[in-house]
């Protein structure tokens, strides 16, 4: 039961963090950004070189950029989750030294 709760919390955090990073990264995707325009033109030319029509090449270039931004946002979200889990584990290490040792033979016998 505890493992399922932990997995669902990490998954929910991953989804929300992906959305936050996607929102942050998408602010750079505007017609006034020269880096975006350069990437869009380069991707469009690459699609045209592979035989796509001008309209379809532009659509494919936008899809390529969207996929790239989504992958970057997901990677940043995984890094956030990894960092949170690492901090959580490091915070729990001192608890190991505070736990009492059990007596030998004091456990429940299982047959």
N, CA, C and O of each residue as an XYZ file, in Angstrom:
444
protein
N       0.824     -1.189      0.000
C       0.000      0.000      0.000
C       0.875      1.263      0.000
O       0.619      2.196     -0.761
N       1.901      1.290      0.851
C       2.773      2.464      0.921
C       3.522      2.700     -0.377
O       3.726      3.843     -0.783
N       3.932      1.616     -1.030
C       4.641      1.750     -2.302
C       3.759      2.347     -3.375
O       4.215      3.159     -4.180
N       2.504      1.950     -3.389
C       1.564      2.483     -4.379
C       1.343      3.978     -4.182
O       1.256      4.735     -5.149
N       1.253      4.392     -2.926
C       1.070      5.814     -2.636
C       2.303      6.596     -3.085
O       2.180      7.666     -3.680
N       3.488      6.064     -2.802
C       4.718      6.729     -3.211
C       4.824      6.855     -4.722
O       5.207      7.903     -5.242
N       4.482      5.783     -5.419
C       4.537      5.809     -6.885
C       3.545      6.822     -7.437
O       3.866      7.562     -8.367
N       2.348      6.860     -6.873
C       1.352      7.811     -7.378
C       1.767      9.254     -7.088
O       1.518     10.142     -7.903
N       2.397      9.496     -5.933
C       2.870     10.855     -5.634
C       3.978     11.283     -6.593
O       3.974     12.413     -7.083
N       4.921     10.386     -6.861
C       6.022     10.715     -7.769
C       5.490     10.936     -9.189
O       5.938     11.844     -9.888
N       4.545     10.113     -9.607
C       3.974     10.243    -10.953
C       3.198     11.562    -11.090
O       3.306     12.254    -12.103
N       2.426     11.891    -10.069
C       1.672     13.151    -10.102
C       2.622     14.337    -10.137
O       2.408     15.288    -10.889
N       3.671     14.282     -9.322
C       4.660     15.360     -9.311
C       5.356     15.474    -10.659
O       5.639     16.577    -11.126
N       5.631     14.332    -11.282
C       6.273     14.332    -12.597
C       5.372     15.010    -13.633
O       5.845     15.832    -14.419
N       4.094     14.676    -13.639
C       3.165     15.290    -14.592
C       3.054     16.800    -14.383
O       3.104     17.574    -15.339
N       2.905     17.204    -13.131
C       2.751     18.637    -12.851
C       4.026     19.407    -13.154
O       3.981     20.523    -13.672
N       5.155     18.807    -12.831
C       6.429     19.470    -13.108
C       6.667     19.579    -14.615
O       7.216     20.574    -15.089
N       6.256     18.562    -15.361
C       6.368     18.621    -16.822
C       5.546     19.778    -17.368
O       5.999     20.499    -18.257
N       4.336     19.959    -16.840
C       3.485     21.049    -17.293
C       4.109     22.408    -16.977
O       4.058     23.324    -17.797
N       4.694     22.535    -15.791
C       5.324     23.804    -15.397
C       6.504     24.107    -16.321
O       6.645     25.231    -16.803
N       7.345     23.110    -16.564
C       8.503     23.337    -17.430
C       8.076     23.590    -18.877
O       8.694     24.393    -19.576
N       7.038     22.918    -19.318
C       6.530     23.138    -20.674
C       6.032     24.568    -20.817
O       6.257     25.211    -21.843
N       5.357     25.062    -19.791
C       4.889     26.444    -19.807
C       6.071     27.419    -19.823
O       6.055     28.407    -20.556
N       7.085     27.136    -19.018
C       8.264     28.007    -18.978
C       9.016     28.010    -20.308
O       9.426     29.064    -20.792
N       9.193     26.834    -20.890
C       9.948     26.739    -22.142
C       9.177     27.304    -23.332
O       9.780     27.805    -24.281
N       7.860     27.225    -23.286
C       7.065     27.680    -24.436
C       7.065     29.199    -24.576
O       6.696     29.720    -25.628
N       7.471     29.912    -23.535
C       7.558     31.372    -23.651
C       8.616     31.795    -24.665
O       8.567     32.909    -25.187
N       9.563     30.917    -24.942
C      10.617     31.230    -25.910
C      10.189     30.961    -27.355
O      10.914     31.303    -28.289
N       9.027     30.358    -27.539
C       8.557     30.019    -28.886
C       7.647     31.124    -29.411
O       6.422     31.030    -29.335
N       8.258     32.148    -29.933
C       7.471     33.246    -30.507
C       8.112     33.685    -31.812
O       9.290     33.436    -32.065
N       7.318     34.333    -32.617
C       7.801     34.793    -33.916
C       8.893     35.846    -33.774
O       9.666     36.065    -34.706
N       8.965     36.500    -32.614
C       9.979     37.539    -32.420
C      11.316     36.982    -31.934
O      12.289     37.728    -31.821
N      11.375     35.697    -31.650
C      12.611     35.079    -31.178
C      13.438     34.620    -32.376
O      13.001     33.740    -33.117
N      14.623     35.197    -32.583
C      15.422     34.826    -33.756
C      15.905     33.372    -33.714
O      16.036     32.739    -34.761
N      16.169     32.839    -32.525
C      16.613     31.446    -32.426
C      15.487     30.503    -32.856
O      15.733     29.495    -33.518
N      14.249     30.837    -32.475
C      13.103     30.022    -32.887
C      12.920     30.085    -34.403
O      12.685     29.062    -35.046
N      13.028     31.286    -34.970
C      12.866     31.434    -36.408
C      13.941     30.668    -37.175
O      13.661     30.061    -38.209
N      15.168     30.700    -36.667
C      16.265     29.970    -37.315
C      16.009     28.471    -37.274
O      16.205     27.769    -38.267
N      15.565     27.984    -36.105
C      15.289     26.547    -35.987
C      14.116     26.141    -36.881
O      14.153     25.088    -37.517
N      13.087     26.968    -36.929
C      11.925     26.668    -37.757
C      12.304     26.635    -39.237
O      11.887     25.731    -39.962
N      13.082     27.599    -39.685
C      13.497     27.620    -41.088
C      14.392     26.434    -41.423
O      14.256     25.822    -42.482
N      15.309     26.115    -40.512
C      16.191     24.964    -40.742
C      15.422     23.658    -40.808
O      15.690     22.818    -41.667
N      14.462     23.484    -39.897
C      13.662     22.261    -39.890
C      12.770     22.189    -41.132
O      12.586     21.118    -41.710
N      12.227     23.320    -41.531
C      11.389     23.347    -42.736
C      12.215     22.986    -43.970
O      11.759     22.211    -44.811
N      13.414     23.533    -44.084
C      14.283     23.211    -45.216
C      14.674     21.734    -45.208
O      14.775     21.114    -46.266
N      14.893     21.173    -44.030
C      15.235     19.753    -43.938
C      14.069     18.887    -44.395
O      14.268     17.872    -45.064
N      12.863     19.284    -44.039
C      11.676     18.520    -44.468
C      11.455     18.659    -45.975
O      11.060     17.705    -46.646
N      11.714     19.850    -46.491
C      11.588     20.060    -47.938
C      12.622     19.228    -48.683
O      12.346     18.716    -49.768
N      13.814     19.092    -48.103
C      14.874     18.302    -48.737
C      14.500     16.822    -48.802
O      15.002     16.082    -49.648
N      13.617     16.401    -47.902
C      13.165     15.008    -47.901
C      11.888     14.819    -48.718
O      11.273     13.753    -48.664
N      11.488     15.831    -49.465
C      10.395     15.676    -50.416
C       9.038     16.161    -49.948
O       8.045     15.902    -50.628
N       8.946     16.844    -48.832
C       7.657     17.335    -48.356
C       7.296     18.630    -49.078
O       8.175     19.396    -49.473
N       5.986     18.870    -49.246
C       5.543     20.129    -49.837
C       5.815     21.259    -48.847
O       6.106     21.010    -47.677
N       5.722     22.492    -49.315
C       6.053     23.644    -48.464
C       5.151     23.712    -47.238
O       5.629     23.933    -46.126
N       3.856     23.523    -47.437
C       2.914     23.591    -46.315
C       3.143     22.443    -45.339
O       3.195     22.655    -44.127
N       3.280     21.231    -45.865
C       3.471     20.058    -45.023
C       4.822     20.126    -44.303
O       4.934     19.695    -43.155
N       5.842     20.664    -44.969
C       7.163     20.797    -44.354
C       7.106     21.749    -43.158
O       7.742     21.498    -42.134
N       6.355     22.829    -43.284
C       6.213     23.767    -42.168
C       5.484     23.108    -41.004
O       5.872     23.278    -39.848
N       4.428     22.356    -41.308
C       3.695     21.640    -40.251
C       4.602     20.635    -39.543
O       4.572     20.514    -38.318
N       5.401     19.921    -40.320
C       6.325     18.951    -39.726
C       7.385     19.654    -38.879
O       7.788     19.137    -37.837
N       7.828     20.809    -39.314
C       8.834     21.558    -38.556
C       8.260     22.012    -37.212
O       8.935     21.924    -36.186
N       7.016     22.497    -37.218
C       6.375     22.878    -35.955
C       6.216     21.657    -35.041
O       6.441     21.754    -33.835
N       5.836     20.529    -35.601
C       5.685     19.305    -34.808
C       7.031     18.865    -34.229
O       7.101     18.410    -33.087
N       8.083     18.999    -35.010
C       9.423     18.644    -34.541
C       9.840     19.529    -33.373
O      10.380     19.037    -32.382
N       9.595     20.821    -33.483
C       9.945     21.746    -32.405
C       9.108     21.466    -31.164
O       9.622     21.498    -30.046
N       7.823     21.191    -31.356
C       6.949     20.869    -30.227
C       7.438     19.617    -29.502
O       7.477     19.578    -28.272
N       7.804     18.613    -30.260
C       8.303     17.368    -29.674
C       9.605     17.610    -28.915
O       9.809     17.043    -27.841
N      10.482     18.442    -29.460
C      11.747     18.759    -28.799
C      11.510     19.474    -27.472
O      12.145     19.142    -26.471
N      10.613     20.442    -27.452
C      10.314     21.177    -26.224
C       9.667     20.250    -25.196
O       9.974     20.342    -24.008
N       8.789     19.372    -25.628
C       8.144     18.419    -24.714
C       9.170     17.470    -24.103
O       9.101     17.172    -22.911
N      10.113     16.998    -24.899
C      11.171     16.115    -24.372
C      12.035     16.850    -23.359
O      12.409     16.281    -22.334
N      12.354     18.108    -23.636
C      13.162     18.896    -22.699
C      12.411     19.129    -21.390
O      12.996     19.022    -20.312
N      11.127     19.445    -21.480
C      10.318     19.668    -20.277
C      10.221     18.387    -19.449
O      10.288     18.431    -18.221
N      10.064     17.254    -20.122
C       9.984     15.977    -19.415
C      11.300     15.653    -18.733
O      11.304     15.161    -17.604
N      12.403     15.915    -19.389
C      13.711     15.654    -18.785
C      13.924     16.528    -17.558
O      14.427     16.050    -16.542
N      13.552     17.790    -17.634
C      13.668     18.678    -16.476
C      12.783     18.199    -15.325
O      13.168     18.299    -14.160
N      11.605     17.683    -15.650
C      10.708     17.159    -14.618
C      11.307     15.920    -13.950
O      11.211     15.767    -12.732
N      11.921     15.044    -14.732
C      12.580     13.870    -14.150
C      13.727     14.303    -13.235
O      13.932     13.709    -12.176
N      14.465     15.322    -13.633
C      15.546     15.827    -12.783
C      14.998     16.389    -11.473
O      15.590     16.192    -10.412
N      13.870     17.086    -11.551
C      13.235     17.610    -10.337
C      12.823     16.477     -9.401
O      13.063     16.542     -8.195
N      12.198     15.431     -9.965
C      11.772     14.285     -9.156
C      12.968     13.569     -8.550
O      12.934     13.182     -7.382
N      14.016     13.390     -9.328
C      15.208     12.722     -8.829
C      15.813     13.518     -7.681
O      16.226     12.942     -6.674
N      15.865     14.829     -7.826
C      16.407     15.693     -6.781
C      15.560     15.584     -5.511
O      16.115     15.495     -4.416
N      14.237     15.590     -5.634
C      13.353     15.485     -4.482
C      13.527     14.138     -3.779
O      13.577     14.079     -2.551
N      13.620     13.061     -4.556
C      13.804     11.739     -3.956
C      15.167     11.632     -3.276
O      15.274     11.023     -2.212
N      16.183     12.199     -3.856
C      17.516     12.165     -3.241
C      17.524     12.921     -1.918
O      18.096     12.446     -0.937
N      16.904     14.075     -1.883
C      16.831     14.853     -0.641
C      16.025     14.098      0.415
O      16.390     14.093      1.591
N      14.927     13.459     -0.004
C      14.107     12.681      0.929
C      14.897     11.530      1.529
O      14.826     11.291      2.735
N      15.640     10.824      0.711
C      16.431      9.695      1.198
C      17.531     10.179      2.131
O      17.768      9.572      3.176
N      18.199     11.256      1.769
C      19.244     11.794      2.640
C      18.678     12.273      3.976
O      19.344     12.167      5.006
N      17.466     12.793      3.962
C      16.840     13.239      5.211
C      16.460     12.056      6.094
O      16.373     12.207      7.312
N      16.233     10.884      5.508
C      15.834      9.709      6.287
C      17.013      8.906      6.823
O      16.823      8.062      7.700
N      18.208      9.138      6.330
C      19.381      8.383      6.784
C      19.597      8.517      8.295
O      19.872      7.502      8.935
N      19.490      9.698      8.904
C      19.677      9.774     10.361
C      18.633      8.969     11.148
O      18.901      8.553     12.275
N      17.463      8.748     10.575
C      16.439      7.971     11.271
C      16.867      6.528     11.499
O      16.417      5.891     12.452
N      17.726      6.014     10.640
C      18.209      4.643     10.801
C      18.960      4.504     12.114
O      18.842      3.479     12.785
N      19.727      5.515     12.491
C      20.516      5.452     13.716
C      19.661      5.663     14.967
O      20.109      5.353     16.071
N      18.460      6.174     14.819
C      17.572      6.386     15.955
C      16.681      5.184     16.240
O      16.021      5.140     17.278
N      16.654      4.224     15.347
C      15.791      3.049     15.522
C      16.403      2.097     16.540
O      17.624      1.965     16.625
N      15.535      1.430     17.319
C      15.998      0.458     18.303
C      16.301     -0.857     17.610
O      15.670     -1.227     16.620
N      17.280     -1.547     18.157
C      17.591     -2.876     17.648
C      16.620     -3.862     18.277
O      16.291     -3.761     19.459
N      16.171     -4.805     17.482
C      15.270     -5.833     17.980
C      16.033     -6.939     18.698
O      17.217     -7.160     18.445
N      15.333     -7.632     19.602
C      15.959     -8.766     20.311
C      15.940     -9.987     19.415
O      14.996    -10.190     18.651
N      16.983    -10.801     19.505
C      16.961    -12.049     18.735
C      15.844    -12.954     19.220
O      15.664    -13.139     20.423
N      15.106    -13.506     18.299
C      14.019    -14.419     18.645
C      12.780    -13.702     19.141
O      11.818    -14.356     19.542
N      12.775    -12.403     19.126
C      11.633    -11.647     19.618
C      10.577    -11.381     18.550
O       9.538    -10.780     18.820
N      10.859    -11.832     17.356
C       9.930    -11.589     16.264
C       8.803    -12.592     16.239
O       8.765    -13.503     17.065
N       7.905    -12.443     15.324
C       6.776    -13.339     15.163
C       7.227    -14.544     14.354
O       7.848    -14.404     13.300
N       6.914    -15.708     14.851
C       7.282    -16.926     14.148
C       6.299    -17.198     13.025
O       5.086    -17.116     13.220
N       6.810    -17.514     11.877
C       5.973    -17.819     10.717
C       6.210    -19.268     10.351
O       7.349    -19.686     10.143
N       5.129    -20.040     10.272
C       5.251    -21.466      9.914
C       4.660    -21.736      8.586
O       4.672    -22.877      8.125
